[in-house]
Amino acid sequence: MAGGGRGRRRTERTLAEVLGPVEACGQLAEGAGFSDILNRAAYTLGGLIAADRMPREEAKQALRDTAQAARPGQEQRIEQIIRSGLEAGLTKPLHPAGRRP
């Protein structure tokens, strides 16, 4: 994983891009596809973690914080979705050009 300020900015930018749709769910009513959106974000971050492009704990915490802000009071459901999505993504590394081997 790239070090220094540039690597940190890249991580922050990637997190913002992947978590944007999860965050947007906070502005929408229940039934807006939150579970699928969160699962997709967790899967993507799992692939980035597997490709050593994202620190695992940072990704998990960012997912958790964003999801709980969007859907407060659903912590158990959120944890289950994150765990499942990350586990699936970890089996499919996401390489720089967005390709999975």
N, C-alpha and C positions, 0 to 999 in steps of 0.2 A: 504494500500500500504506500502510495506517495506520502512523503512526510512534509513537514513545514507548512507555511501559510497557504500555499497554493493547493496542497492536498486537502487541507482543512476547508478551504472555500469550495472545493469541488464536492466534498462530502456534504456540506451544508446545502449547496445548490441541488444536489441529487436528492437529498431528503425533502427539500421544499417541493421539488417537482413530483416526486412519488407520493408525498403526503398531501398535496394540494386537494385532490378529490376527496380524501377522507375529511380534511378540514372543512370543505364545502358542505359536507353532509350536515354540519352543525346549523346551517342556514335553511335546511330543508326539513320537511315533516318526516315523521316515522314512515317507513315503507319506501324510502327513496333509494333502496339498494345498498344501504350502509354495509351490511355483512359482506356482500360481494365486492364492494369497493375496498373495504379493509382487507379482505382476503387477498385480493389482487396486489395491493400494496405490500402486504407481508410476504407474498410469494416473490415479488420483484426484489425486495430487500434481501430475502433469503438467497436468491441467485447472486446478488452482489456480494453478500457475505461469503458465499461459497467460492467466488472468484477472487476473494481477498481484496475486494474493492470498497468494503464498508466494514467498520468495526461492529461486531455482533451486539454488544451491550448498548452501544449508542443507537443502533437501529431499533432494537427492541424498546428502548426507553422512548424514543421519538414516536414510534408507532403507538405505544401505550398512552403517552401524553396527548397526542393528537386525537386519538380515538375517544379517550375519556372526556376531552373538551367538547367533542362533537356530540357524544351521546353519554352524558353524565348518568351515573347510577346503573350502568350496565357493565361493570368491571369484570364480572365472571365471564359473561358472554364474550367480551372483548379479548380477554386472556385466551380463551379457547380458540377464537378465530386467529389471533396472532400466532399462537403456538402451531396450529395446523398449517397456516400459510407459510410460516418460516420453515417448518420441517420439509414441506413439499419443495419450496424454493432451494433449500440447501442441497437437494439432490440434483439440481440443474444449474450449475454455475453460469452466470450471465457475464459474458466477456465483453470487452470494450466496444465492439461494433454492434452490440445488442444480440449477438449470436449465441445460441446455446449449442454446445457440441453434439 
